[in-house]
Amino acid sequence: MTTMNIIGPDALVFGVDDLAACSQYLIDYGLQPVDVTATGGRFEALDGTAIVLRRQDDASLPPALGTASMLRKTLYGVADAATVQAIALELQRDREVRRLPDGSIEVEDDMGFTLGFQVTQRRALHLPAEAINAPGAPAQRAPNVVGVDDAQDLTPRTLSHVVYFVPDAAKAEAFYARLGFSCTDRFTGVGPFLRPAGTQDHHTLFMIETPPFMKGCEHFTFHMGGPTALMQAGSRFAGKGYQSFWGPGRHRFGSNWFWYFNSPLGCHVEYDADMDLHDDAWTAREAPMGADASQLFLLQHREKWAPGGPPPPGKAL
Ligand SMILES: [Fe+2]
């Protein structure tokens, strides 16, 4: 059997009610608008992965989920045409597989989410990681190379993962297992972190079991170049008036740094950085979900301040 080398989501497609606000939000988040018109457009990371916005009533969109969620399609990028074919062969055993003019296929998963699969259109990235100096280790930054750069490019690098609210996490996990996704870690009674075979990222999909009326997208996130880029991008975003929802902090499962914001897309939107990589030698961990298991630490954003000035907001003299 062909290995189903699914890499991760190439794009998420949303049908929104306030296209102008959602477009501005994604631009302020740091994505680059491509072919944006009055009917929507693409908002791309550096490697071409993207959020696609359309109007809610756009007839070209797959059906809505029947909840408040605005997610209409998760479009996966896969390594090669053989993987697209292998997925089609597997899924046409028990459901309709639509072949679209662009060569991709479209199906519904067992929870009713519309999925697409295409040979990935990601552009290869060749960028340095955030470099740090630590006593006892070789310097990652040479003498006279400074670590703080106000002009650092904060465009997110690549679409990292999407999180679904699903009514039956076990059934949903069984569907994705058919496509070669494996569980890297699990919150008991909540859902699995899933890694497809074409990436080593800790997860490209996480699921949270909820009542059916909540079915949809809880959040999506893009990878930044490191914790500092995450902090800079999040600070810039908060400074534009967007509301921090959770973070900044660092997760335990996946070890990724996180910072979540509220959005007009009907879901939260996250920045993440420095996620663990895994291969088939990894044994999944399991823990009850709760404050301790969800993060190593959690910080709270404050406006900038300096000694000698007025006290920081919320602090008495
Ligand atoms: Fe996340």
Boltz pocket constraint, residues with backbone or C-beta under 6 A from the ligand:
constraints:
  - pocket:
      binder: B
      contacts: [[A, 161], [A, 163], [A, 219], [A, 220], [A, 221], [A, 258], [A, 270], [A, 272]]
      max_distance: 6.0
